[in-house]
Amino acid sequence: MPEPTNLMRKQAARLFPDSEEEQAQFLNSLLVPAKERQSAVIWTSADAPTKDGLDILPEKDLPSWLPERISFLAPQVRVGKTSLFESGAIYPMDVSSIFTASAMLPVKAPRRVLDMCAAPGGKTLFASVVLVPGLVVSNEVIGKRLGILRHNLKKTGRPNLYTQSLDPAELASVAPERFDLAIVDAPCSGQSLLAKGIDNPGCFHPNIIKGNAKRQIRILSKSSECVAPGGYLFYSTCTFARQENEGAIEKFLKKHDDFTPIEVPHLSEFESELSEFRSYRIYPHRETGSGGFTCLLKKNGESKDLPELPEALVQYPTI
């Protein structure tokens, strides 16, 4: 078995200070990834004619909160080999990504949604299918990733999806308080990739973590400016470093006291022990997914009519 680095050991000790056994279990889940982790799909098309050989878990084995348009699959299912995937009727996601995205469920009937760091498109599609907003602006500043995002969204044929490629500061400038929900699935050190068997050198290095945290706080800050009174700010990562998760939210809140982290009742068993506010963690040694973090914040004030959205933001529909 591979040996954990000192940096990995230090982080495990910070995450589970009271249990050396759990530290070892966590490290083992990263060093010896499960060969067949469970996966999930979003049914982007409501009228798929067939399940095309998908081994879907029965309802009795699913979380009670799971939306109807999402299915958990048996570990051995290879979604990419199905006609449903090729046609865009389904979109695959890691189970942990479904858990973290589900923190959006308290957001009811949003008129407009902004996905600030959208590629490859999973959170956009979750919001589109489950929340059914009036429209979604799916933003990706990196050109190569924008192409992937547009391809994935266009293939599904979902309506009212628009893409953009603006820096968060530009979006905050042109669309202040224009959205009921801003999604920040933030760029991060990606430590959970190890649980998928994907090599990610340097993901535990303090400089990598610090650099990501600084960027995340900036994105959170600018995204918050796009949220209308009474609206929501969703935050998630696929990493375990506290500095990028609870720590990023703490620093954001120090300058944005008009936002409050709120409870997501169905995630109560995953509540983080590393913060005094409501936030949630999924770990690969405890669950079938690769792991992640999420927090939902609500902006003070009463909901009212949204100001008109600049036409420039809806110049690039996906269909």
DRENVOMAR-701054 format. One line per 3 residues: their letters; for each residue x, y, z of N, C-alpha, C. Coordinates in nm, 3 decimals. Layout:
! residues N
a> X:Y:Z:X:Y:Z:X:Y:Z | ...
This chain:
! residues 319
mpe> 0.084:-0.120:0.000:0.000:0.000:0.000:0.087:0.124:0.000 | 0.053:0.226:-0.082:0.131:0.351:-0.081:0.127:0.417:0.056 | 0.232:0.491:0.086:0.239:0.561:0.214:0.192:0.707:0.197
ptn> 0.112:0.758:0.291:0.071:0.899:0.283:0.188:0.992:0.309 | 0.186:1.107:0.246:0.288:1.207:0.271:0.263:1.274:0.405 | 0.361:1.347:0.454:0.344:1.420:0.581:0.231:1.522:0.571
lmr> 0.220:1.585:0.453:0.114:1.684:0.436:-0.024:1.619:0.442 | -0.037:1.501:0.386:-0.164:1.429:0.393:-0.195:1.390:0.538 | -0.094:1.343:0.609:-0.114:1.304:0.750:-0.158:1.425:0.834
kqa> -0.095:1.539:0.809:-0.129:1.659:0.887:-0.274:1.701:0.862 | -0.316:1.694:0.735:-0.454:1.733:0.708:-0.552:1.634:0.769 | -0.522:1.505:0.760:-0.609:1.405:0.821:-0.624:1.429:0.971
arl> -0.513:1.467:1.035:-0.516:1.494:1.180:-0.601:1.616:1.211 | -0.600:1.716:1.122:-0.684:1.835:1.143:-0.832:1.803:1.122 | -0.861:1.714:1.029:-1.000:1.680:1.000:-1.061:1.590:1.107
fpd> -0.980:1.497:1.160:-1.030:1.398:1.257:-0.937:1.394:1.378 | -0.931:1.502:1.455:-0.833:1.512:1.564:-0.854:1.411:1.676 | -0.974:1.357:1.687:-1.004:1.268:1.799:-0.999:1.120:1.763
see> -0.961:1.088:1.639:-0.965:0.948:1.600:-0.853:0.915:1.502 | -0.751:0.850:1.551:-0.644:0.804:1.462:-0.695:0.697:1.366 | -0.792:0.620:1.412:-0.850:0.517:1.325:-0.918:0.580:1.204
eqa> -0.993:0.687:1.227:-1.061:0.751:1.114:-0.962:0.825:1.025 | -0.858:0.879:1.083:-0.752:0.938:1.000:-0.698:0.834:0.903 | -0.674:0.714:0.952:-0.620:0.607:0.868:-0.722:0.566:0.761
qfl> -0.848:0.560:0.798:-0.951:0.523:0.701:-0.961:0.627:0.589 | -0.957:0.753:0.627:-0.963:0.862:0.529:-0.845:0.854:0.433 | -0.724:0.840:0.487:-0.605:0.833:0.403:-0.609:0.710:0.312
nsl> -0.657:0.599:0.364:-0.665:0.477:0.284:-0.760:0.495:0.166 | -0.870:0.570:0.187:-0.967:0.591:0.078:-0.908:0.673:-0.035 | -0.804:0.752:-0.004:-0.737:0.832:-0.107:-0.621:0.756:-0.172
lvp> -0.553:0.677:-0.092:-0.434:0.606:-0.143:-0.471:0.477:-0.216 | -0.580:0.414:-0.176:-0.626:0.292:-0.240:-0.772:0.312:-0.280 | -0.795:0.385:-0.389:-0.933:0.418:-0.428:-1.017:0.294:-0.454
ake> -1.143:0.304:-0.420:-1.235:0.195:-0.452:-1.239:0.174:-0.603 | -1.234:0.049:-0.644:-1.230:0.020:-0.788:-1.358:0.060:-0.858 | -1.471:0.050:-0.788:-1.599:0.080:-0.850:-1.684:0.165:-0.757
rqs> -1.665:0.296:-0.764:-1.748:0.385:-0.684:-1.884:0.403:-0.751 | -1.982:0.422:-0.667:-2.118:0.442:-0.717:-2.127:0.572:-0.794 | -2.212:0.575:-0.896:-2.231:0.696:-0.974:-2.380:0.732:-0.975
avi> -2.410:0.845:-1.037:-2.549:0.892:-1.045:-2.569:0.959:-1.180 | -2.695:0.976:-1.217:-2.726:1.050:-1.340:-2.841:1.145:-1.314 | -2.836:1.257:-1.386:-2.950:1.348:-1.394:-3.024:1.317:-1.523
wts> -3.153:1.297:-1.513:-3.234:1.274:-1.633:-3.271:1.410:-1.692 | -3.192:1.455:-1.787:-3.214:1.587:-1.847:-3.333:1.587:-1.942 | -3.373:1.469:-1.987:-3.492:1.454:-2.072:-3.597:1.377:-1.995
ada> -3.716:1.432:-1.989:-3.822:1.368:-1.910:-3.888:1.253:-1.983 | -3.864:1.240:-2.112:-3.935:1.139:-2.191:-3.840:1.038:-2.254 | -3.733:1.000:-2.181:-3.641:0.899:-2.233:-3.719:0.769:-2.257
ptk> -3.709:0.711:-2.376:-3.792:0.595:-2.410:-3.748:0.465:-2.344 | -3.626:0.459:-2.294:-3.575:0.334:-2.239:-3.469:0.364:-2.134 | -3.446:0.269:-2.045:-3.338:0.282:-1.947:-3.205:0.234:-2.004
dgl> -3.207:0.172:-2.122:-3.086:0.137:-2.198:-2.984:0.059:-2.114 | -3.034:-0.036:-2.036:-2.943:-0.121:-1.962:-2.887:-0.061:-1.835 | -2.932:0.057:-1.795:-2.883:0.118:-1.671:-2.931:0.038:-1.551
dil> -2.840:0.004:-1.463:-2.874:-0.068:-1.340:-2.904:0.036:-1.233 | -3.030:0.073:-1.222:-3.072:0.180:-1.131:-3.109:0.122:-0.995 | -3.061:0.183:-0.890:-3.091:0.133:-0.756:-3.240:0.152:-0.726
pek> -3.302:0.056:-0.658:-3.444:0.069:-0.625:-3.469:0.181:-0.525 | -3.592:0.227:-0.525:-3.629:0.342:-0.441:-3.598:0.318:-0.294 | -3.613:0.196:-0.248:-3.589:0.167:-0.107:-3.444:0.189:-0.065
dlp> -3.352:0.190:-0.162:-3.210:0.209:-0.133:-3.163:0.353:-0.155 | -3.257:0.443:-0.181:-3.222:0.582:-0.213:-3.255:0.674:-0.097 | -3.183:0.787:-0.087:-3.218:0.888:0.014:-3.360:0.940:-0.012
swl> -3.434:0.963:0.093:-3.575:1.004:0.078:-3.589:1.140:0.010 | -3.485:1.224:0.018:-3.493:1.358:-0.039:-3.458:1.362:-0.187 | -3.409:1.253:-0.243:-3.356:1.255:-0.379:-3.465:1.294:-0.479
per> -3.442:1.399:-0.558:-3.542:1.440:-0.658:-3.569:1.331:-0.760 | -3.690:1.331:-0.814:-3.732:1.227:-0.907:-3.644:1.218:-1.030 | -3.589:1.328:-1.074:-3.515:1.330:-1.199:-3.367:1.293:-1.182
isf> -3.335:1.233:-1.067:-3.198:1.189:-1.042:-3.202:1.042:-0.999 | -3.111:0.962:-1.054:-3.102:0.821:-1.019:-2.962:0.787:-0.971 | -2.954:0.700:-0.871:-2.827:0.641:-0.830:-2.811:0.507:-0.901
lap> -2.691:0.479:-0.946:-2.665:0.360:-1.024:-2.578:0.262:-0.948 | -2.584:0.137:-0.987:-2.492:0.037:-0.933:-2.350:0.073:-0.976 | -2.250:0.039:-0.895:-2.112:0.081:-0.923:-2.058:0.040:-1.059
qvr> -2.102:-0.075:-1.112:-2.041:-0.125:-1.234:-2.096:-0.059:-1.361 | -2.197:0.022:-1.351:-2.260:0.081:-1.469:-2.164:0.179:-1.537 | -2.149:0.166:-1.668:-2.064:0.255:-1.747:-2.154:0.346:-1.831
vgk> -2.185:0.461:-1.776:-2.282:0.551:-1.837:-2.240:0.592:-1.978 | -2.110:0.613:-1.997:-2.062:0.662:-2.126:-2.083:0.566:-2.241 | -2.120:0.441:-2.211:-2.142:0.342:-2.316:-2.289:0.334:-2.358
tsl> -2.374:0.415:-2.300:-2.518:0.405:-2.327:-2.562:0.505:-2.433 | -2.669:0.470:-2.504:-2.728:0.561:-2.602:-2.791:0.682:-2.533 | -2.837:0.662:-2.409:-2.895:0.773:-2.335:-2.793:0.884:-2.313
fes> -2.669:0.846:-2.284:-2.564:0.945:-2.267:-2.531:1.013:-2.400 | -2.519:0.935:-2.505:-2.485:0.991:-2.635:-2.591:1.088:-2.684 | -2.717:1.062:-2.651:-2.826:1.148:-2.697:-2.847:1.270:-2.608
gai> -2.783:1.272:-2.490:-2.800:1.383:-2.398:-2.917:1.369:-2.305 | -2.980:1.250:-2.300:-3.095:1.229:-2.212:-3.054:1.218:-2.066 | -2.927:1.183:-2.042:-2.876:1.175:-1.906:-2.742:1.246:-1.897
ypm> -2.710:1.290:-1.776:-2.580:1.352:-1.750:-2.523:1.287:-1.624 | -2.403:1.228:-1.631:-2.348:1.156:-1.515:-2.283:1.251:-1.415 | -2.296:1.216:-1.288:-2.231:1.291:-1.180:-2.187:1.195:-1.071
dvs> -2.081:1.233:-0.999:-2.040:1.160:-0.881:-2.150:1.172:-0.775 | -2.170:1.067:-0.698:-2.272:1.070:-0.594:-2.249:1.187:-0.497 | -2.124:1.214:-0.462:-2.096:1.325:-0.372:-2.137:1.458:-0.433
sif> -2.125:1.472:-0.564:-2.168:1.595:-0.631:-2.319:1.614:-0.621 | -2.393:1.502:-0.625:-2.538:1.511:-0.606:-2.570:1.555:-0.464 | -2.499:1.498:-0.366:-2.522:1.537:-0.227:-2.494:1.686:-0.207
tas> -2.380:1.734:-0.257:-2.348:1.875:-0.237:-2.446:1.964:-0.314 | -2.479:1.927:-0.437:-2.574:2.007:-0.516:-2.710:2.013:-0.449 | -2.745:1.908:-0.374:-2.877:1.905:-0.311:-2.895:2.013:-0.206
aml> -2.788:2.081:-0.167:-2.801:2.195:-0.077:-2.880:2.308:-0.142 | -2.900:2.301:-0.274:-2.983:2.401:-0.343:-3.133:2.377:-0.323 | -3.172:2.261:-0.273:-3.314:2.225:-0.270:-3.402:2.322:-0.190
pvk> -3.350:2.391:-0.085:-3.436:2.490:-0.019:-3.472:2.611:-0.105 | -3.404:2.627:-0.218:-3.433:2.739:-0.308:-3.555:2.703:-0.392 | -3.664:2.772:-0.373:-3.789:2.738:-0.440:-3.819:2.835:-0.554
apr> -3.846:2.779:-0.670:-3.890:2.853:-0.788:-3.806:2.977:-0.817 | -3.674:2.962:-0.832:-3.593:3.080:-0.866:-3.625:3.130:-1.006 | -3.632:3.261:-1.017:-3.661:3.319:-1.148:-3.537:3.316:-1.238
rvl> -3.422:3.348:-1.180:-3.297:3.345:-1.255:-3.188:3.283:-1.168 | -3.102:3.204:-1.233:-2.990:3.140:-1.166:-2.862:3.176:-1.241 | -2.758:3.207:-1.165:-2.624:3.229:-1.221:-2.532:3.119:-1.170
dmc> -2.470:3.046:-1.263:-2.368:2.948:-1.227:-2.234:3.010:-1.265 | -2.159:3.055:-1.165:-2.043:3.140:-1.191:-1.924:3.063:-1.247 | -1.901:2.942:-1.202:-1.784:2.861:-1.246:-1.839:2.730:-1.299
aap> -1.904:2.733:-1.415:-2.001:2.630:-1.451:-1.945:2.503:-1.513 | -1.834:2.509:-1.585:-1.786:2.388:-1.655:-1.752:2.278:-1.555 | -1.784:2.153:-1.590:-1.838:2.104:-1.718:-1.989:2.109:-1.731
ggk> -2.062:2.153:-1.626:-2.205:2.175:-1.642:-2.297:2.104:-1.546 | -2.245:2.024:-1.455:-2.330:1.945:-1.367:-2.422:2.028:-1.278 | -2.368:2.132:-1.214:-2.451:2.213:-1.125:-2.554:2.293:-1.204
tlf> -2.517:2.341:-1.324:-2.615:2.407:-1.410:-2.731:2.315:-1.441 | -2.701:2.192:-1.479:-2.806:2.098:-1.515:-2.889:2.057:-1.393 | -2.825:2.042:-1.278:-2.900:2.013:-1.156:-3.002:2.125:-1.131
asv> -2.957:2.250:-1.138:-3.046:2.362:-1.115:-3.157:2.367:-1.221 | -3.121:2.344:-1.346:-3.219:2.350:-1.455:-3.327:2.244:-1.439 | -3.286:2.121:-1.409:-3.380:2.008:-1.402:-3.459:2.008:-1.273
vlv> -3.392:2.033:-1.160:-3.456:2.016:-1.029:-3.527:2.143:-0.982 | -3.465:2.258:-1.001:-3.524:2.383:-0.952:-3.616:2.447:-1.056 | -3.597:2.415:-1.182:-3.677:2.465:-1.295:-3.688:2.618:-1.291
pgl> -3.576:2.688:-1.300:-3.579:2.834:-1.298:-3.626:2.891:-1.432 | -3.653:3.022:-1.431:-3.692:3.087:-1.556:-3.581:3.083:-1.658 | -3.457:3.108:-1.613:-3.340:3.095:-1.700:-3.216:3.076:-1.614
vvs> -3.111:3.023:-1.678:-2.983:3.005:-1.614:-2.875:3.066:-1.701 | -2.793:3.152:-1.643:-2.672:3.200:-1.709:-2.557:3.117:-1.656 | -2.495:3.040:-1.745:-2.389:2.945:-1.709:-2.256:3.003:-1.755
nev> -2.176:3.047:-1.660:-2.056:3.124:-1.690:-1.929:3.041:-1.672 | -1.835:3.056:-1.764:-1.706:2.989:-1.753:-1.600:3.079:-1.818 | -1.505:3.125:-1.737:-1.408:3.224:-1.784:-1.296:3.163:-1.867
igk> -1.270:3.033:-1.850:-1.161:2.968:-1.923:-1.214:2.916:-2.056 | -1.155:2.963:-2.166:-1.206:2.936:-2.299:-1.221:2.789:-2.332 | -1.120:2.708:-2.301:-1.126:2.565:-2.331:-1.240:2.498:-2.256
rlg> -1.257:2.536:-2.131:-1.365:2.478:-2.051:-1.502:2.529:-2.096 | -1.506:2.650:-2.149:-1.632:2.703:-2.202:-1.683:2.615:-2.316 | -1.591:2.570:-2.403:-1.631:2.482:-2.512:-1.690:2.352:-2.462
ilr> -1.630:2.294:-2.359:-1.683:2.172:-2.299:-1.822:2.197:-2.239 | -1.835:2.309:-2.170:-1.962:2.345:-2.108:-2.072:2.357:-2.214 | -2.047:2.432:-2.319:-2.148:2.451:-2.423:-2.185:2.318:-2.489
hnl> -2.086:2.234:-2.512:-2.114:2.103:-2.572:-2.208:2.021:-2.482 | -2.178:2.016:-2.354:-2.258:1.936:-2.261:-2.400:1.990:-2.249 | -2.414:2.121:-2.240:-2.547:2.180:-2.224:-2.628:2.168:-2.352
kkt> -2.564:2.193:-2.464:-2.635:2.187:-2.592:-2.688:2.047:-2.619 | -2.609:1.944:-2.583:-2.648:1.806:-2.609:-2.776:1.768:-2.537 | -2.800:1.827:-2.419:-2.918:1.792:-2.342:-3.046:1.854:-2.398
grp> -3.033:1.963:-2.472:-3.151:2.030:-2.525:-3.235:2.101:-2.420 | -3.177:2.127:-2.303:-3.252:2.196:-2.199:-3.281:2.340:-2.241 | -3.402:2.390:-2.215:-3.436:2.528:-2.254:-3.382:2.630:-2.155
nly> -3.376:2.754:-2.201:-3.347:2.869:-2.115:-3.210:2.863:-2.049 | -3.113:2.803:-2.119:-2.975:2.802:-2.072:-2.892:2.893:-2.162 | -2.814:2.980:-2.099:-2.730:3.075:-2.173:-2.588:3.068:-2.116
tqs> -2.490:3.073:-2.203:-2.352:3.070:-2.156:-2.287:3.206:-2.170 | -2.188:3.228:-2.082:-2.108:3.349:-2.086:-1.965:3.315:-2.046 | -1.873:3.407:-2.072:-1.734:3.387:-2.032:-1.678:3.519:-1.978
ldp> -1.729:3.557:-1.862:-1.692:3.684:-1.800:-1.624:3.660:-1.666 | -1.529:3.745:-1.633:-1.470:3.742:-1.500:-1.580:3.774:-1.397 | -1.575:3.713:-1.279:-1.677:3.742:-1.178:-1.695:3.891:-1.150
ael> -1.586:3.968:-1.155:-1.597:4.112:-1.132:-1.680:4.179:-1.241 | -1.666:4.133:-1.366:-1.745:4.189:-1.475:-1.892:4.158:-1.457 | -1.923:4.034:-1.418:-2.062:3.997:-1.397:-2.123:4.077:-1.283
asv> -2.047:4.096:-1.176:-2.097:4.175:-1.064:-2.126:4.318:-1.108 | -2.047:4.369:-1.201:-2.064:4.506:-1.248:-2.187:4.522:-1.337 | -2.209:4.424:-1.426:-2.318:4.440:-1.523:-2.451:4.381:-1.474
ape> -2.447:4.295:-1.371:-2.570:4.229:-1.327:-2.585:4.226:-1.176 | -2.574:4.344:-1.110:-2.591:4.344:-0.964:-2.735:4.313:-0.925 | -2.750:4.223:-0.828:-2.880:4.186:-0.772:-2.980:4.143:-0.880
rfd> -2.932:4.068:-0.977:-3.018:4.024:-1.088:-3.062:3.878:-1.078 | -3.014:3.805:-0.976:-3.039:3.660:-0.969:-3.093:3.620:-0.832 | -3.180:3.519:-0.831:-3.230:3.463:-0.706:-3.132:3.364:-0.645
lai> -3.046:3.307:-0.729:-2.949:3.208:-0.682:-2.820:3.224:-0.762 | -2.708:3.235:-0.691:-2.576:3.230:-0.754:-2.507:3.103:-0.706 | -2.460:3.024:-0.801:-2.392:2.899:-0.772:-2.241:2.920:-0.785
vda> -2.167:2.886:-0.682:-2.021:2.889:-0.688:-1.969:2.749:-0.656 | -1.954:2.669:-0.759:-1.888:2.540:-0.747:-1.741:2.568:-0.776 | -1.669:2.603:-0.672:-1.544:2.677:-0.687:-1.427:2.593:-0.736
pcs> -1.339:2.653:-0.817:-1.210:2.590:-0.846:-1.138:2.565:-0.714 | -1.078:2.447:-0.701:-1.020:2.411:-0.573:-0.900:2.320:-0.593 | -0.839:2.276:-0.483:-0.724:2.187:-0.490:-0.762:2.046:-0.534
gqs> -0.889:2.012:-0.533:-0.937:1.887:-0.591:-0.884:1.761:-0.524 | -0.874:1.763:-0.393:-0.819:1.646:-0.323:-0.906:1.521:-0.340 | -1.035:1.539:-0.362:-1.123:1.422:-0.377:-1.096:1.345:-0.506
lla> -1.023:1.404:-0.599:-0.989:1.331:-0.722:-0.910:1.205:-0.690 | -0.833:1.209:-0.582:-0.755:1.091:-0.544:-0.844:0.972:-0.515 | -0.962:0.998:-0.459:-1.055:0.889:-0.427:-1.114:0.827:-0.553
kgi> -1.099:0.895:-0.666:-1.143:0.841:-0.795:-1.029:0.771:-0.868 | -0.912:0.772:-0.807:-0.796:0.712:-0.873:-0.729:0.804:-0.972 | -0.756:0.936:-0.961:-0.697:1.035:-1.051:-0.581:1.104:-0.981
dnp> -0.466:1.101:-1.039:-0.348:1.161:-0.977:-0.363:1.313:-0.974 | -0.324:1.374:-0.863:-0.337:1.519:-0.849:-0.221:1.571:-0.765 | -0.103:1.578:-0.825:0.017:1.619:-0.749:0.002:1.758:-0.688
gcf> 0.048:1.771:-0.565:0.049:1.902:-0.501:-0.079:1.944:-0.435 | -0.183:1.860:-0.441:-0.313:1.906:-0.393:-0.318:1.927:-0.241 | -0.220:1.874:-0.168:-0.215:1.898:-0.023:-0.112:2.003:0.016
hpn> -0.046:2.063:-0.083:0.058:2.161:-0.051:-0.005:2.291:0.000 | 0.047:2.347:0.107:-0.011:2.469:0.165:-0.023:2.584:0.067 | 0.073:2.599:-0.024:0.067:2.710:-0.119:-0.048:2.691:-0.218
iik> -0.072:2.567:-0.261:-0.183:2.538:-0.351:-0.315:2.569:-0.281 | -0.327:2.523:-0.158:-0.449:2.545:-0.081:-0.472:2.694:-0.056 | -0.367:2.764:-0.016:-0.378:2.907:0.012:-0.418:2.985:-0.112
gna> -0.357:2.952:-0.227:-0.389:3.020:-0.351:-0.533:2.998:-0.393 | -0.580:2.875:-0.377:-0.719:2.847:-0.411:-0.814:2.920:-0.318 | -0.785:2.921:-0.189:-0.873:2.988:-0.093:-0.886:3.137:-0.126
krq> -0.776:3.199:-0.162:-0.780:3.342:-0.197:-0.871:3.366:-0.317 | -0.857:3.280:-0.418:-0.941:3.292:-0.538:-1.087:3.265:-0.505 | -1.112:3.165:-0.423:-1.250:3.130:-0.387:-1.322:3.245:-0.316
iri> -1.251:3.311:-0.225:-1.312:3.422:-0.151:-1.346:3.536:-0.246 | -1.259:3.561:-0.343:-1.287:3.665:-0.443:-1.410:3.629:-0.525 | -1.419:3.503:-0.570:-1.534:3.461:-0.650:-1.662:3.469:-0.568
lsk> -1.656:3.424:-0.443:-1.773:3.434:-0.355:-1.819:3.578:-0.341 | -1.724:3.667:-0.319:-1.757:3.807:-0.297:-1.827:3.867:-0.419 | -1.770:3.844:-0.538:-1.829:3.901:-0.659:-1.961:3.833:-0.693
sse> -1.971:3.703:-0.668:-2.097:3.633:-0.695:-2.208:3.686:-0.605 | -2.173:3.718:-0.481:-2.274:3.767:-0.387:-2.336:3.897:-0.433 | -2.260:3.976:-0.506:-2.313:4.103:-0.556:-2.421:4.082:-0.661
cva> -2.425:3.964:-0.720:-2.525:3.934:-0.822:-2.655:3.882:-0.762 | -2.657:3.856:-0.630:-2.774:3.797:-0.564:-2.870:3.906:-0.520 | -2.996:3.889:-0.554:-3.101:3.984:-0.516:-3.136:3.967:-0.368
pgg> -3.193:4.070:-0.305:-3.238:4.055:-0.166:-3.332:3.935:-0.152 | -3.311:3.858:-0.045:-3.390:3.738:-0.023:-3.344:3.619:-0.104 | -3.237:3.638:-0.184:-3.187:3.530:-0.268:-3.082:3.446:-0.197
ylf> -3.018:3.357:-0.272:-2.928:3.257:-0.215:-2.794:3.253:-0.287 | -2.693:3.218:-0.208:-2.558:3.195:-0.259:-2.517:3.054:-0.221 | -2.494:2.970:-0.320:-2.455:2.831:-0.300:-2.305:2.818:-0.320
yst> -2.239:2.744:-0.229:-2.094:2.724:-0.240:-2.062:2.576:-0.224 | -1.972:2.526:-0.310:-1.928:2.388:-0.295:-1.787:2.373:-0.350 | -1.718:2.269:-0.302:-1.588:2.231:-0.356:-1.581:2.079:-0.359
ctf> -1.477:2.028:-0.424:-1.450:1.883:-0.420:-1.316:1.858:-0.352 | -1.294:1.931:-0.243:-1.170:1.915:-0.168:-1.201:1.909:-0.019 | -1.100:1.879:0.063:-1.121:1.858:0.206:-1.055:1.963:0.294
arq> -0.968:2.045:0.239:-0.893:2.143:0.317:-0.988:2.245:0.380 | -0.980:2.262:0.511:-1.069:2.355:0.580:-1.053:2.497:0.527 | -0.932:2.536:0.492:-0.906:2.671:0.445:-0.987:2.705:0.320
ene> -1.014:2.603:0.238:-1.090:2.624:0.115:-1.241:2.606:0.136 | -1.280:2.560:0.250:-1.420:2.529:0.275:-1.477:2.618:0.385 | -1.481:2.569:0.508:-1.532:2.652:0.618:-1.454:2.782:0.630
gai> -1.322:2.775:0.608:-1.240:2.895:0.620:-1.275:3.000:0.517 | -1.305:2.958:0.393:-1.343:3.053:0.289:-1.475:3.121:0.324 | -1.570:3.044:0.375:-1.699:3.102:0.415:-1.679:3.200:0.531
ekf> -1.598:3.164:0.628:-1.573:3.252:0.742:-1.518:3.387:0.696 | -1.420:3.385:0.609:-1.361:3.511:0.561:-1.461:3.590:0.479 | -1.542:3.522:0.400:-1.646:3.590:0.323:-1.744:3.661:0.417
lkk> -1.786:3.592:0.522:-1.888:3.648:0.612:-1.837:3.770:0.689 | -1.707:3.777:0.712:-1.653:3.892:0.784:-1.678:4.023:0.709 | -1.690:4.016:0.578:-1.712:4.137:0.498:-1.851:4.141:0.436
hdd> -1.931:4.038:0.461:-2.065:4.030:0.401:-2.164:3.982:0.505 | -2.192:4.070:0.601:-2.282:4.030:0.709:-2.429:4.032:0.666 | -2.454:4.063:0.538:-2.591:4.055:0.486:-2.624:3.914:0.439
ftp> -2.531:3.821:0.453:-2.555:3.680:0.419:-2.545:3.594:0.544 | -2.630:3.490:0.548:-2.631:3.399:0.661:-2.634:3.254:0.612 | -2.542:3.169:0.657:-2.551:3.027:0.623:-2.678:2.969:0.684
iev> -2.751:2.891:0.606:-2.877:2.836:0.656:-2.873:2.684:0.661 | -2.965:2.629:0.736:-2.973:2.485:0.753:-3.031:2.419:0.628 | -2.974:2.306:0.593:-3.030:2.219:0.489:-3.069:2.090:0.561
phl> -3.194:2.077:0.601:-3.233:1.969:0.694:-3.197:1.829:0.647 | -3.211:1.798:0.519:-3.186:1.661:0.476:-3.038:1.624:0.477 | -2.950:1.724:0.495:-2.807:1.697:0.504:-2.756:1.700:0.648
sef> -2.847:1.696:0.744:-2.807:1.715:0.884:-2.703:1.613:0.930 | -2.709:1.490:0.880:-2.612:1.389:0.924:-2.473:1.414:0.868 | -2.462:1.506:0.772:-2.333:1.538:0.712:-2.280:1.674:0.760
ese> -2.341:1.728:0.863:-2.302:1.862:0.908:-2.155:1.864:0.953 | -2.084:1.966:0.910:-1.942:1.978:0.941:-1.921:2.009:1.088 | -1.819:1.947:1.143:-1.781:1.975:1.282:-1.671:2.080:1.288
lse> -1.636:2.138:1.173:-1.524:2.230:1.166:-1.568:2.376:1.156 | -1.696:2.402:1.179:-1.744:2.540:1.178:-1.860:2.554:1.275 | -1.887:2.678:1.314:-1.998:2.705:1.405:-2.126:2.734:1.328
frs> -2.116:2.749:1.196:-2.235:2.774:1.114:-2.270:2.646:1.037 | -2.384:2.650:0.970:-2.431:2.533:0.897:-2.350:2.513:0.769 | -2.282:2.402:0.761:-2.214:2.362:0.639:-2.202:2.210:0.643
yri> -2.169:2.149:0.528:-2.183:2.005:0.517:-2.066:1.944:0.440 | -2.022:1.826:0.486:-1.909:1.755:0.426:-1.947:1.610:0.395 | -1.892:1.562:0.282:-1.904:1.422:0.244:-1.763:1.366:0.233
yph> -1.739:1.250:0.293:-1.606:1.190:0.291:-1.608:1.055:0.217 | -1.500:1.023:0.145:-1.498:0.898:0.067:-1.489:0.771:0.150 | -1.444:0.780:0.275:-1.438:0.660:0.357:-1.569:0.635:0.432
ret> -1.658:0.733:0.427:-1.788:0.717:0.494:-1.901:0.690:0.396 | -1.889:0.745:0.274:-1.995:0.735:0.176:-1.943:0.674:0.046 | -2.032:0.654:-0.050:-1.994:0.589:-0.175:-1.934:0.686:-0.277
gsg> -1.947:0.816:-0.254:-1.890:0.913:-0.346:-1.747:0.947:-0.310 | -1.690:1.040:-0.386:-1.549:1.075:-0.367:-1.527:1.186:-0.265 | -1.632:1.257:-0.225:-1.619:1.358:-0.121:-1.641:1.500:-0.170
gft> -1.675:1.588:-0.075:-1.695:1.729:-0.109:-1.748:1.808:0.009 | -1.771:1.937:-0.017:-1.816:2.032:0.086:-1.922:2.122:0.025 | -2.020:2.165:0.106:-2.120:2.259:0.056:-2.174:2.346:0.169
cll> -2.222:2.463:0.130:-2.284:2.557:0.224:-2.383:2.642:0.144 | -2.501:2.666:0.199:-2.601:2.752:0.135:-2.622:2.874:0.223 | -2.609:2.992:0.164:-2.625:3.117:0.236:-2.743:3.195:0.179
kkn> -2.813:3.263:0.267:-2.927:3.345:0.223:-2.896:3.492:0.248 | -2.937:3.575:0.151:-2.915:3.719:0.162:-3.032:3.785:0.234 | -3.001:3.879:0.321:-3.105:3.952:0.393:-3.194:4.028:0.296
ges> -3.315:4.056:0.342:-3.407:4.138:0.262:-3.523:4.057:0.207 | -3.621:4.129:0.157:-3.741:4.069:0.099:-3.726:4.058:-0.051 | -3.773:3.947:-0.104:-3.771:3.928:-0.249:-3.863:4.029:-0.316
kdl> -3.820:4.081:-0.429:-3.899:4.176:-0.506:-3.872:4.153:-0.654 | -3.936:4.232:-0.739:-3.914:4.217:-0.882:-3.767:4.236:-0.915 | -3.715:4.147:-1.000:-3.574:4.157:-1.039:-3.556:4.266:-1.143
pel> -3.448:4.342:-1.132:-3.418:4.438:-1.239:-3.395:4.364:-1.371 | -3.415:4.434:-1.479:-3.399:4.374:-1.612:-3.257:4.322:-1.630 | -3.247:4.206:-1.694:-3.117:4.146:-1.720:-3.058:4.205:-1.848
pea> -2.932:4.249:-1.845:-2.870:4.304:-1.967:-2.877:4.204:-2.082 | -2.912:4.251:-2.200:-2.925:4.163:-2.316:-2.794:4.092:-2.348 | -2.682:4.154:-2.316:-2.552:4.093:-2.347:-2.533:3.959:-2.277
lvq> -2.602:3.939:-2.164:-2.584:3.815:-2.090:-2.661:3.698:-2.150 | -2.755:3.728:-2.239:-2.834:3.619:-2.299:-2.816:3.615:-2.450 | -2.698:3.650:-2.495:-2.668:3.647:-2.639:-2.630:3.507:-2.688
ypt> -2.600:3.416:-2.595:-2.547:3.285:-2.636:-2.630:3.172:-2.576 | -2.753:3.152:-2.628:-2.832:3.037:-2.583:-2.768:2.907:-2.627 | -2.796:2.800:-2.555:-2.735:2.671:-2.591:-2.819:2.596:-2.694
i> -2.944:2.635:-2.712:-3.027:2.575:-2.817:-3.101:2.685:-2.892
